[in-house]
Amino acid sequence: MRTTGALFNLAGAVLAGLLLLGAQPAWAGESLNGYRSAEFGMSVGQVRARLEGDGVTTANVYETDDGDVIIDGRLAGEADQETDVRYVFPGGHDRLALVLEFHPDSDDVQAVQARLEQSHGSPWAEDLAEKWFEQLRPSMPEGVRGLVVWGGGENGRDRFIRLWIFDDYLSVEYLHLGLLDSRS
């Protein structure tokens, strides 16, 4: 599993980037209330109760030095056999704020993006995502080649799906900025 520290550092940059962009993204498809049946704001216990039904196996629960509670697992099934999933509950709060999928092959980007588009509609316009990508670049981890973003929630600005394209893997983040921001 990859670490979440660099991703949490992006939360502040994301908020600033959205304010700078001042855009209202178009939204269609399913709402961004969480990941599979786990909804943002659920407790660790509530999420754990839904893992099996969502096809998540080998779940390990632990706490980081920052007090974040993490549930790491793997998606079961032939198509998702190599996909790791991480549920993040920011320190001091028992509320789900971030879910990450890690796909071990960056060549899967078209299939992953197609699945997200089928579930959540069209992503933000390429130029809007590119502007956001450029604003976030200074705080990004190494090896990022691209970013595709879907937005939703209140005013289209507090819940997102971000498909990060790295040199050697893909990361899909389902995040609720209001709950991530509450970690401070």
N, C-alpha and C positions, 0 to 999 in steps of 0.2 A: 504494500500500500504506500502511496505517496503521502507526504505530510500535508497538513492543512494550514500550517503557519503562514506560508506565502499567500495562500488563498484568503485568509482572514485579513492580511495586510492590504489586499486589494479592495476590501469593503469600503474603506474611507475614500480611496481613489474612485471607486464606482459612484459613490454618492456625489463627489465633486464633479465627476464626469457628467452625470445626469443633470446636475444643475447648470453646467456649462452648455450642454447641448440644448436644454430647454425644449426637447422634442416630445411630442405625443405619439408614440408608436401605434401603428394599427395592430389590432388584436383580433384573432379569430381562433376557433378551436376550443379545446378544453381549458378551463381556468387553471391557474397556477397555484393550487392550494397545497401542493406537496409533491410527494413521489409515490406513485402507485397508490396504495390505500393509506399510507402514512401522511397525515396532514400536518402542515406547519403549526407549531404551537403545542403539539401532543407531547406528553411526558415520555420518558424512557420506557416506562412500563407499558404504556399504550402502544408505542411503536413496536416493542418486542412482541406484543401479543399479535401483531399483524404480519410479522416477518414471514412465517411459514406460508400463509395464504398468498403472499406476494412472491413466493418462490425464492426467498433469501435463505441460504443455508450457512452453516459454519459461522454463526454469529458469535463474535467476541466483544465483550463490553469492558471498557477501561476508561480511566480518567487521566488526562494529560497533566503536565506540570502547571499549566495555566488554569486548571479546574474545568476544562471542557470534558464532557462525557462523550465518548465515541462508541458507536456500534459498527464493527467491521464485519462484512459478510461477503458471500459470493452468490450471484444469481444462478439458480439451477436451470437446467434445460439445455438442450443441444445448442441453440443459437446464442445463449448467454453464458456458455460454459466458462469462458475466460474472463467474464466481467466481474470485477470487484465492486462492491458498493459500500459507502461509508455514510452513516447518519451522524450529524454533529449537533450537540446540545451545548451552546456556549456557556462558559464558566459562570457559575452563580445562578443559572436559570435552567429549570427542567423543562425546556421547550425546544422542540425541533426547529432549527433555523436553516439548516443546510444539509443537502444530500448530494453526494458525489458518486458518479459512476466512472470507473477507470477501465478503458478498453485498451488492451495491450498492443494493438496494431493500428497505426495512424492511417493505413490504407483502407480502413473500414469507414472513413469519414462520410462517404456518400450514403452508405447504408444507414449509419447512425442518424445523419441529418434527415434522410427520407422518413425514418421512423418518427423523429421529432416533429416533422412537418405534418405527418399523417395525424398525430395526436394533438398538436398544438397550433396548427395552421402555419402560415408563412412567417418566416423570421423577419426581423427588422430589415429595412432596406439596406442593401450592401454598403452604401455610402455612410449611413448612420452608424452601422456597426464598425466601419473602418475608422470613423472619427473617434468613436469610443475606444477602439483598439489603440489608436495613436495617443490618446490622453492617458491610457493606462500603462503604456509601454515602459515608463521608468520604474514602475513597481512590479512588473511581471517577472515570473520565474524564467530561467534560461530555457531556450529551445522552443518558444512559442512561435508558431507560423501563422496562426489565424484564429479568428473569433467569429462565431455566429451567435446572435442573441435573439431571444424571444422575451417580450415584456408583458406584464400584466399586473393585476392587483389594483389597489386604489390609485386612481389617476394614471394607471399604466406604469408606475414608477417604483413599486416596492417589492415586486416579486419577479424573478427572472429565471430563465434557463439560459445558460451560457455553454456553448460547445467550444471548448478550447482545443485547438489542433496543435499538438506538439510534434517535434521531429520524430519521436518513436512511439507515441501513444496518443490517445484521446481522453479528454476528461469532460464529462457533462455535469454541470452544477445546477441544482435546483435550489434557489436561495430566496429567502425572505429578508430583505435588507433591514426592515424594522426590528426583527428579532435578532439579527446579527449585530446591529448597532446597539442593542440593549446590553451587550456584554460588558460595556465600560461602566 
